[in-house]
Each structure stands twice: as structure tokens, then as C-alpha cells.
Amino acid sequence: METGKEKVQPVITGTFPAQRFFDTLAAILSRRENVTITVTVKQENEQRQKAAV
């Protein structure tokens, strides 16, 4: 049974500033919960290279 809706596939181009995003999220949650939250973002390639050594 077809509903007539198309499947939409997202297209992602460019880069995502992950560190900035998570720093902002941590700041918002830190203020709300009255705690200190820190975040460190590492690229997947760096983790694989360290694991291979």
C-alpha cells in the first residue's frame, strides 16, 4: 500500500563546527544545572591513528 510520500535523503556538505556546538550546549546546561561541564571533541581519524600505534 503506497502512501504517495517520497523518501527524502539529507545532503550534508561542508564542515560542522562540533567543538563550538558542544561548547555552547555545555554552557547552556552548565548554567541551567549550576554545574561545570567541559567538552573535548576529537576527530575520528585522530582516534584511529592513536589506536594503530
Phi, psi and omega in degrees: 000117183267134181266350179085005180264140177273150172275130180254125178258124179290146177243122182248125177230155179085197181243157180247122180284076187299317182299315180296317179300310183288329174297317179295315178299318179296321179296317179297312181292325178299315180293318183293318184265356180058047177224172176256125179237129176237150183226137173234123180256130177238143179285149182300322180299321179297320180294320180293321180294320179293324180290330181284339183281000000 
